[in-house]
Amino acid sequence: MTHATSTLSRSLAQLEQFRAPLSQVLPRLRSAGRVGLHAGGLMSAWASALPVDGVDLAFFKNSFAGAMALHARVLADPDKREALAQAEREDLFTLPVFLASVLPDLWRIRSKQREERQRLPVEPRDVFPYPDYYLNDFHNQANGGLSLRSALTYEWQIRLLFMGANRLMRQGLIDQIPEGDYLDVLDVACGPATWLGQAWAQNRRHRYTGIDLSPSYLEAARLLRRKATLLQMNAERMLPEWTGRFDLVTCIWLFHELPGEAMECVAAEMARVLEPGGTLLFMDAIQEADATEEEQGAFRHFQVYFNEPYFEDYTRTDLPELFARHGLRVERTERWFMSKLLTLRKEE
């Protein structure tokens, strides 16, 4: 009996030794499969529509490693992993629209390249006073940001572009929002507001107001049943009565699509609508000072290939100085893969 017990104990110990490294390897394998799937889709789409050279290949290699690192960083937390899985199940609702759009979108990009055109016409279907810079087919989207198709496919487009790390980067911003339901939060340029569902699943159930120029993106947010008040509004001129109203303002991936004058106006308006001592959570693309040599080399390609006419100017903008001119002080700066997160405080 003693011998049998001893043998069983040794077997269990050996099994435990085997399980320990397996529990470390399996998450890495899952992340590699996830990143690899999206990277393969991105490479296939890119090579089908646009020229690929050594700069792009170096960027892909660097980005793959960065995406893997971010997956390991975020998905190590079981609660975040579950919230992400829940959010991505919601994305399946728009997958058929994305798949139906892939070939027409690639053909349109190839045609633009062949005709050496930088942009295609964007036609508003309402009488809203859009700023001139906005009437651009950003990301080579059909009718720019003014079509429901581009709104419903947006999350899948950036999911490929960021190798499956689109929601993981925004998790950095969600982490800075307190849990509960007591804050008035304004999301500037909310688009389809997909990150709000991810935040809601993590008990950030505050009173959200989202503003955007695009009625189609706001309609997509409503179709996705975002728990927020959604308003069509130019962030350069928010409502006068909003002065000092919001406890927290968020702004994700907007400034790289703005000319300098518009950046200045939006920064001033975000500061105005924040209450004294309030917080601005600002996330956008990394800039020159944050980037590796390979990433800097890809900036020009990104601006041209993805029709982002203000991107390089944005990468050279001194954001702390810009915000400081409007009473917003940077408290923390953190890189999240291809994005950077600034936490700023409004002066009392």
C-alpha positions in Angstrom: 0.0 0.0 0.0 2.9 2.3 0.9 4.6 1.6 -2.4 1.4 2.3 -4.4 0.8 5.5 -2.6 4.4 6.6 -3.2 4.1 5.8 -6.9 0.8 7.7 -7.2 2.4 10.7 -5.4 5.3 10.7 -7.9 3.0 10.5 -10.8 0.9 13.4 -9.6 4.1 15.4 -9.0 5.3 14.7 -12.5 1.9 15.7 -13.9 2.0 18.9 -12.0 5.5 19.7 -13.3 4.2 19.1 -16.9 1.0 21.2 -16.3 3.0 24.2 -15.1 4.9 24.9 -18.3 1.9 23.9 -20.3 -0.2 26.6 -18.6 2.5 29.1 -19.7 2.9 27.8 -23.2 -0.8 27.6 -24.1 -1.6 31.3 -23.7 1.4 32.2 -25.9 0.2 29.7 -28.5 -3.3 31.2 -28.5 -1.9 34.7 -28.8 0.5 33.6 -31.7 -2.5 32.1 -33.5 -4.7 35.1 -33.0 -2.0 37.6 -34.0 -0.9 35.4 -36.9 -4.4 35.1 -38.3 -4.9 38.9 -38.3 -1.4 39.5 -39.6 -2.0 37.1 -42.5 -5.2 38.8 -43.4 -3.5 42.2 -43.2 -0.6 41.1 -45.4 -2.9 39.5 -47.9 -5.1 42.6 -48.2 -2.2 45.0 -48.3 -0.3 43.1 -51.0 -3.5 42.7 -53.0 -4.1 46.5 -53.2 -0.9 48.3 -52.5 2.9 48.0 -53.2 4.9 46.3 -50.5 8.6 47.0 -50.0 11.3 46.5 -47.4 10.0 49.3 -45.2 6.6 47.7 -45.0 8.1 44.2 -44.3 10.2 45.6 -41.5 7.1 47.3 -40.1 5.1 44.1 -40.2 7.8 42.2 -38.4 8.1 44.8 -35.7 4.3 45.1 -35.4 3.9 41.3 -35.0 6.3 41.3 -32.0 4.5 44.3 -30.5 1.1 42.8 -30.9 2.2 39.6 -29.3 3.6 41.5 -26.3 0.3 43.4 -25.9 -1.7 40.2 -26.0 0.4 38.7 -23.3 0.1 41.9 -21.2 -3.7 42.3 -21.3 -4.9 38.7 -21.6 -3.0 37.6 -18.5 -5.9 39.1 -16.5 -8.9 36.7 -16.6 -11.4 39.5 -16.1 -10.1 41.5 -19.1 -9.9 38.3 -21.1 -13.6 37.6 -20.5 -14.6 41.2 -21.2 -12.6 41.1 -24.5 -14.2 37.8 -25.5 -17.7 39.2 -24.8 -16.9 42.4 -26.8 -15.6 40.4 -29.8 -18.7 38.2 -29.8 -20.6 41.4 -30.5 -18.3 42.1 -33.5 -19.7 39.0 -35.2 -22.8 41.1 -35.8 -20.9 43.2 -38.4 -18.7 40.5 -39.8 -21.0 39.7 -42.8 -20.9 43.4 -43.8 -17.1 43.4 -43.6 -16.7 40.3 -45.7 -19.1 41.6 -48.3 -17.1 44.8 -48.5 -13.5 43.4 -48.8 -13.4 42.9 -52.6 -15.0 46.2 -53.5 -12.8 48.1 -51.1 -9.6 46.4 -52.4 -10.7 47.1 -56.0 -11.3 50.8 -55.1 -7.9 51.2 -53.5 -6.2 49.5 -56.5 -8.0 51.8 -58.9 -6.9 54.9 -56.9 -3.3 53.7 -57.0 -3.5 53.0 -60.8 -5.0 56.4 -61.5 -2.6 58.1 -59.1 -5.4 59.7 -57.2 -5.0 60.7 -53.6 -8.8 60.9 -52.8 -12.2 60.2 -54.1 -15.3 62.5 -53.8 -17.2 62.4 -50.5 -20.8 63.4 -50.7 -22.8 64.5 -47.6 -26.4 63.4 -47.6 -27.5 66.0 -45.1 -27.1 69.7 -44.6 -24.8 69.5 -41.5 -22.0 72.1 -41.8 -19.1 69.7 -42.2 -15.6 71.2 -42.1 -13.8 70.9 -45.4 -11.0 68.6 -44.0 -13.6 66.0 -43.0 -14.9 65.5 -46.6 -12.0 63.1 -47.4 -12.2 59.4 -47.9 -10.1 58.6 -44.9 -8.8 55.0 -44.8 -9.9 54.8 -48.5 -13.4 54.1 -47.2 -16.4 54.4 -49.5 -17.8 57.9 -49.1 -15.3 58.5 -46.3 -16.9 58.5 -42.8 -20.3 59.3 -44.2 -21.5 55.8 -45.2 -23.1 53.2 -43.0 -21.0 50.6 -44.6 -17.8 52.2 -43.5 -19.2 52.6 -40.0 -20.2 48.9 -39.7 -16.9 47.7 -41.1 -14.6 50.1 -39.1 -13.9 47.8 -36.2 -12.9 44.9 -38.5 -10.7 47.2 -40.6 -8.7 48.3 -37.6 -8.8 44.8 -36.2 -6.7 43.7 -39.2 -4.6 46.8 -39.3 -3.6 46.3 -35.6 -3.2 42.5 -35.9 -6.1 41.9 -33.5 -4.9 44.4 -30.9 -7.6 47.1 -31.6 -9.6 46.5 -28.4 -6.5 45.6 -26.4 -5.1 49.1 -26.9 -8.3 50.8 -25.8 -8.2 48.6 -22.7 -5.4 50.9 -21.5 -7.9 53.8 -21.5 -10.6 51.7 -19.9 -8.2 50.8 -17.1 -8.0 54.5 -16.2 -11.8 54.9 -15.8 -13.0 54.3 -12.2 -15.6 51.5 -11.8 -19.1 52.6 -11.0 -21.9 54.6 -12.4 -21.4 58.1 -11.0 -19.4 60.0 -13.6 -20.5 62.2 -16.5 -18.3 61.1 -19.4 -18.0 62.7 -22.8 -16.5 60.6 -25.7 -15.2 62.9 -28.4 -15.4 61.5 -31.9 -17.0 58.4 -30.6 -17.6 56.7 -34.0 -19.6 53.5 -33.5 -18.6 53.6 -29.8 -17.5 50.0 -29.8 -15.2 50.4 -26.8 -18.2 51.4 -24.6 -19.5 47.8 -24.5 -16.1 46.6 -23.4 -16.1 49.2 -20.6 -19.6 48.4 -19.6 -18.7 44.7 -19.2 -16.0 45.8 -16.7 -18.4 47.8 -14.5 -17.6 51.2 -16.0 -21.4 52.0 -16.2 -21.2 55.8 -16.1 -23.4 58.3 -17.9 -21.8 58.5 -21.4 -22.4 61.1 -24.1 -20.8 60.5 -27.5 -20.4 63.1 -30.2 -19.3 62.6 -33.8 -19.5 64.3 -37.1 -20.8 61.3 -38.9 -24.5 60.4 -38.7 -23.7 57.0 -40.1 -21.2 56.2 -37.4 -23.8 57.4 -34.8 -26.4 55.2 -36.4 -24.0 52.2 -36.2 -23.6 53.0 -32.5 -27.3 52.9 -32.0 -27.6 49.6 -34.0 -25.0 48.2 -31.6 -27.1 49.4 -28.7 -24.5 51.5 -27.0 -25.7 52.8 -23.7 -24.9 56.4 -24.4 -26.5 59.7 -25.5 -25.3 60.1 -29.1 -25.2 63.5 -30.8 -24.0 64.7 -34.1 -21.6 67.6 -33.3 -18.4 69.2 -34.4 -15.9 68.8 -31.6 -14.4 72.2 -32.5 -17.7 73.9 -31.4 -19.5 72.0 -28.6 -22.6 73.3 -26.9 -22.0 76.5 -25.0 -23.9 75.2 -22.0 -21.5 72.3 -21.6 -18.8 74.5 -20.0 -17.5 72.6 -16.9 -20.1 69.9 -17.3 -18.1 66.6 -17.6 -16.1 64.8 -15.0 -14.2 62.9 -17.6 -13.5 63.3 -21.4 -12.2 60.6 -23.6 -10.8 61.0 -27.1 -9.5 58.0 -29.1 -7.7 58.1 -32.5 -9.0 61.5 -33.6 -6.1 64.0 -33.7 -4.1 62.2 -36.4 -7.1 63.0 -38.8 -7.1 66.7 -37.9 -5.2 69.7 -39.4 -3.3 71.7 -36.9 -5.9 74.5 -36.5 -8.6 71.9 -35.8 -6.4 70.1 -33.2 -6.1 73.5 -31.4 -9.8 74.1 -31.4 -10.7 70.6 -30.2 -8.1 70.7 -27.4 -9.6 74.1 -26.3 -13.1 72.7 -26.4 -12.3 69.5 -24.4 -10.7 71.7 -21.8 -13.7 74.0 -21.7 -16.3 71.2 -21.1 -14.2 69.5 -18.4 -15.0 70.5 -14.8 -12.0 72.0 -12.9 -9.8 69.1 -11.8 -11.5 66.8 -14.4 -9.6 64.2 -16.4 -8.9 63.9 -20.1 -8.0 60.4 -21.4 -6.4 60.9 -24.8 -5.3 58.0 -27.0 -3.9 58.3 -30.5 -1.1 57.0 -32.7 2.5 56.9 -31.5 4.6 59.8 -32.7 8.1 60.3 -34.0 9.6 60.5 -30.5 8.0 57.3 -29.5 8.7 55.3 -32.6 11.5 52.9 -33.6 13.4 53.4 -36.8 11.2 50.9 -38.6 8.0 52.6 -37.4 9.2 56.0 -38.4 10.0 54.6 -41.9 6.4 53.4 -42.2 4.8 56.7 -41.2 5.0 58.1 -44.8 3.6 54.9 -46.2 0.7 54.9 -43.8 -0.2 58.5 -44.7 -0.2 57.8 -48.4 -1.5 54.2 -48.5 -4.3 54.8 -46.0 -5.1 58.3 -47.1 -4.3 60.1 -43.9 -3.3 63.5 -45.1 -2.5 65.0 -41.7 -0.8 62.0 -40.1 2.9 63.1 -40.5 2.1 66.5 -39.1 0.4 64.9 -36.2 3.5 62.7 -35.4 5.6 65.9 -35.0 3.0 67.8 -32.8 4.1 68.6 -29.3 1.0 67.3 -27.5 1.9 68.3 -23.9 2.5 71.8 -25.1 -0.7 71.9 -27.1 -2.8 70.8 -24.2 -0.9 73.0 -21.7 -2.0 76.1 -23.7 -5.5 75.2 -22.7 -5.0 74.4 -19.0 -4.5 70.6 -19.4 -1.5 69.1 -17.7 0.0 65.7 -18.6 0.1 63.4 -15.6 1.1 60.2 -17.3 2.1 59.0 -20.7 2.1 55.3 -21.6 2.6 53.4 -24.8 0.0 50.8 -25.9 1.5 49.0 -28.9 0.9 51.4 -31.9 -0.9 53.9 -29.7 0.0 56.2 -26.8 -2.2 57.1 -23.9 -2.0 60.5 -22.2 -3.8 61.1 -18.9 -4.3 64.8 -18.4 -5.8 66.9 -15.6 -7.5 70.3 -15.9 -6.3 73.0 -13.7 -8.5 73.7 -10.6 
